[in-house]
Amino acid sequence: MKPKYFDLESMPIDRFAKIHAAFSDQKRIELMLSLYPREEMSEIKLRNELGISRTESDYHLKLLKKYGFLESSEGRVGGARTRYRLTDYARKVIEAFRYKSVEKKK
Protein backbone atom coordinates (compact mmCIF):
# COMPACT_ATOMS: atom_id res chain seq x y z
CA MET A 1 0.00 0.00 0.00
CA LYS A 2 1.38 3.36 -1.03
CA PRO A 3 1.75 5.70 1.98
CA LYS A 4 0.69 9.30 1.72
CA TYR A 5 3.60 11.48 0.80
CA PHE A 6 4.39 14.62 2.67
CA ASP A 7 3.52 17.51 0.44
CA LEU A 8 6.52 19.78 0.93
CA GLU A 9 4.79 22.73 -0.71
CA SER A 10 1.97 22.78 1.82
CA MET A 11 3.95 21.50 4.82
CA PRO A 12 4.52 24.09 7.56
CA ILE A 13 8.17 25.11 7.64
CA ASP A 14 8.56 24.19 11.32
CA ARG A 15 7.45 20.60 10.63
CA PHE A 16 9.85 20.34 7.69
CA ALA A 17 12.66 21.68 9.90
CA LYS A 18 11.95 19.03 12.55
CA ILE A 19 12.02 16.24 9.98
CA HIS A 20 15.26 17.59 8.56
CA ALA A 21 16.83 17.89 12.02
CA ALA A 22 15.81 14.37 13.01
CA PHE A 23 17.17 12.82 9.81
CA SER A 24 20.30 14.98 9.57
CA ASP A 25 22.38 12.69 11.79
CA GLN A 26 23.27 9.10 10.94
CA LYS A 27 23.01 7.91 14.57
CA ARG A 28 19.48 9.32 14.88
CA ILE A 29 18.48 7.53 11.70
CA GLU A 30 20.01 4.28 12.99
CA LEU A 31 18.24 4.76 16.31
CA MET A 32 14.85 5.24 14.65
CA LEU A 33 15.40 2.31 12.30
CA SER A 34 16.35 0.12 15.29
CA LEU A 35 13.04 1.01 16.92
CA TYR A 36 10.95 0.76 13.74
CA PRO A 37 10.25 -3.00 13.78
CA ARG A 38 9.85 -3.09 17.56
CA GLU A 39 7.13 -2.02 19.96
CA GLU A 40 9.63 -0.39 22.32
CA MET A 41 13.20 -0.75 23.54
CA SER A 42 15.22 0.25 26.61
CA GLU A 43 17.94 2.84 26.41
CA ILE A 44 20.55 0.25 27.39
CA LYS A 45 19.58 -2.07 24.54
CA LEU A 46 19.57 0.83 22.08
CA ARG A 47 23.04 1.91 23.24
CA ASN A 48 24.41 -1.62 22.99
CA GLU A 49 22.87 -2.23 19.57
CA LEU A 50 24.26 1.01 18.15
CA GLY A 51 27.55 0.96 20.04
CA ILE A 52 27.18 4.47 21.44
CA SER A 53 27.88 6.02 24.83
CA ARG A 54 25.26 7.06 27.36
CA THR A 55 26.04 10.72 26.70
CA GLU A 56 25.56 10.24 22.97
CA SER A 57 22.31 8.28 23.38
CA ASP A 58 20.93 10.84 25.84
CA TYR A 59 21.62 13.64 23.36
CA HIS A 60 19.96 11.90 20.41
CA LEU A 61 17.00 10.56 22.40
CA LYS A 62 16.25 14.00 23.85
CA LEU A 63 16.30 15.59 20.40
CA LEU A 64 14.07 12.91 18.88
CA LYS A 65 11.63 13.26 21.76
CA LYS A 66 11.68 17.06 21.45
CA TYR A 67 10.91 16.82 17.72
CA GLY A 68 7.99 14.46 18.34
CA PHE A 69 9.56 11.28 16.97
CA LEU A 70 9.88 9.37 20.27
CA GLU A 71 7.84 8.70 23.37
CA SER A 72 9.17 7.25 26.61
CA SER A 73 7.33 4.79 28.82
CA GLU A 74 8.05 6.66 32.02
CA GLY A 75 7.03 10.03 30.60
CA ARG A 76 10.54 11.37 30.92
CA VAL A 77 13.81 11.25 29.06
CA GLY A 78 16.81 9.62 30.65
CA GLY A 79 17.50 6.69 32.88
CA ALA A 80 18.72 3.32 31.70
CA ARG A 81 15.36 1.69 32.46
CA THR A 82 13.41 4.14 30.36
CA ARG A 83 11.83 2.43 27.37
CA TYR A 84 11.42 4.30 24.11
CA ARG A 85 9.07 3.84 21.18
CA LEU A 86 8.48 5.64 17.92
CA THR A 87 5.46 7.89 17.67
CA ASP A 88 2.88 7.23 14.97
CA TYR A 89 4.14 10.37 13.25
CA ALA A 90 7.72 9.00 13.17
CA ARG A 91 6.50 5.71 11.70
CA LYS A 92 4.65 7.58 8.94
CA VAL A 93 7.75 9.62 8.08
CA ILE A 94 9.95 6.50 7.97
CA GLU A 95 7.41 4.64 5.84
CA ALA A 96 7.24 7.55 3.39
CA PHE A 97 11.04 7.64 3.07
CA ARG A 98 11.30 3.86 2.76
CA TYR A 99 8.59 3.73 0.10
CA LYS A 100 10.23 6.54 -1.85
CA SER A 101 13.65 4.83 -1.76
CA VAL A 102 12.18 1.51 -2.96
CA GLU A 103 10.28 3.33 -5.70
CA LYS A 104 13.52 4.98 -6.92
CA LYS A 105 15.25 1.59 -7.28
CA LYS A 106 12.59 0.33 -9.73
C-alpha positions in Angstrom: 0.0 0.0 0.0 1.4 3.4 -1.0 1.7 5.7 2.0 0.7 9.3 1.7 3.6 11.5 0.8 4.4 14.6 2.7 3.5 17.5 0.4 6.5 19.8 0.9 4.8 22.7 -0.7 2.0 22.8 1.8 4.0 21.5 4.8 4.5 24.1 7.6 8.2 25.1 7.6 8.6 24.2 11.3 7.4 20.6 10.6 9.8 20.3 7.7 12.7 21.7 9.9 12.0 19.0 12.6 12.0 16.2 10.0 15.3 17.6 8.6 16.8 17.9 12.0 15.8 14.4 13.0 17.2 12.8 9.8 20.3 15.0 9.6 22.4 12.7 11.8 23.3 9.1 10.9 23.0 7.9 14.6 19.5 9.3 14.9 18.5 7.5 11.7 20.0 4.3 13.0 18.2 4.8 16.3 14.9 5.2 14.7 15.4 2.3 12.3 16.3 0.1 15.3 13.0 1.0 16.9 11.0 0.8 13.7 10.3 -3.0 13.8 9.8 -3.1 17.6 7.1 -2.0 20.0 9.6 -0.4 22.3 13.2 -0.7 23.5 15.2 0.2 26.6 17.9 2.8 26.4 20.6 0.2 27.4 19.6 -2.1 24.5 19.6 0.8 22.1 23.0 1.9 23.2 24.4 -1.6 23.0 22.9 -2.2 19.6 24.3 1.0 18.1 27.6 1.0 20.0 27.2 4.5 21.4 27.9 6.0 24.8 25.3 7.1 27.4 26.0 10.7 26.7 25.6 10.2 23.0 22.3 8.3 23.4 20.9 10.8 25.8 21.6 13.6 23.4 20.0 11.9 20.4 17.0 10.6 22.4 16.3 14.0 23.9 16.3 15.6 20.4 14.1 12.9 18.9 11.6 13.3 21.8 11.7 17.1 21.5 10.9 16.8 17.7 8.0 14.5 18.3 9.6 11.3 17.0 9.9 9.4 20.3 7.8 8.7 23.4 9.2 7.2 26.6 7.3 4.8 28.8 8.0 6.7 32.0 7.0 10.0 30.6 10.5 11.4 30.9 13.8 11.3 29.1 16.8 9.6 30.6 17.5 6.7 32.9 18.7 3.3 31.7 15.4 1.7 32.5 13.4 4.1 30.4 11.8 2.4 27.4 11.4 4.3 24.1 9.1 3.8 21.2 8.5 5.6 17.9 5.5 7.9 17.7 2.9 7.2 15.0 4.1 10.4 13.2 7.7 9.0 13.2 6.5 5.7 11.7 4.7 7.6 8.9 7.7 9.6 8.1 10.0 6.5 8.0 7.4 4.6 5.8 7.2 7.5 3.4 11.0 7.6 3.1 11.3 3.9 2.8 8.6 3.7 0.1 10.2 6.5 -1.9 13.6 4.8 -1.8 12.2 1.5 -3.0 10.3 3.3 -5.7 13.5 5.0 -6.9 15.2 1.6 -7.3 12.6 0.3 -9.7 
